[in-house]
Amino acid sequence: PDLFVYLSKEQDGRRVEESLNLGKLKATDGAFNYELPPGIDLAGVKSAVVWCKQFSVLFAHAELN
């Protein structure tokens, strides 16, 4: 799959076109990190999203508190 990680202002993560693309999914298990661009305000971020670009399908999302 063509999986990418996004930070979304939506709790359900469905609007990736308005989300911050952090890049390709690095792994499917274990711990890994993504660098955030400088100056990003995380106050409005409500979910982390794994999205398949090729098929425009939501694979997973996690609400952030």
N, C-alpha and C positions, 0 to 999 in steps of 0.2 A: 504493500500500500504506500501511497504518497502522503505520509503523515507529517503534519506540522503542528507546532505548539503555539497557541495564542493566549493573550490576556484579554478578557472581554469585560465590558461594562454591563453585560447582561448576565443574570444569574444562571440562565439555561445555556448560555454560550452559543446560541444559534446565529447570531449576526456577525460572522467572522469578517465580513467586508469592512466593518467598522472597528475591528479589533487590532491589537498590536501583535504582529507576527514575530515570534522569537526565533523561528528557524525550524529545520527538520527535527523530528523526534529522534533523540540520540540513542534511546534504548527502550526496551519494553519491561525491563525489571532492573532493580538496583537503584542507586542514587546517582543523580546527575544534575548539573546546573546550567542555567542560561544567563548570559549577561544581558542586563537591561541597558538600553540607551540612556545617556546622561539626561537629567532633567525630566524623567518620566514621573508623573504624579500618580501614585498607586491608590490614592484615596477613592477613586471611582471604580477601581477594578473589582469586579464581583465574582469572576470565575476564571479558572485556567481551562483551556480547551485543547483537545487533540482532534484535528480535522483532516480528512482526506481531501486534498485539493483535486486529485484526478477525478473522483466521483462525486464531489461536493456532499460528503457525508460526515456527520458528527460521529466520531468514534467514542469519545468520552469527554466528560467535563467534571470539574470539581468546584463547588461553591467555596469562595474564600470569605472569611469573616474578618 
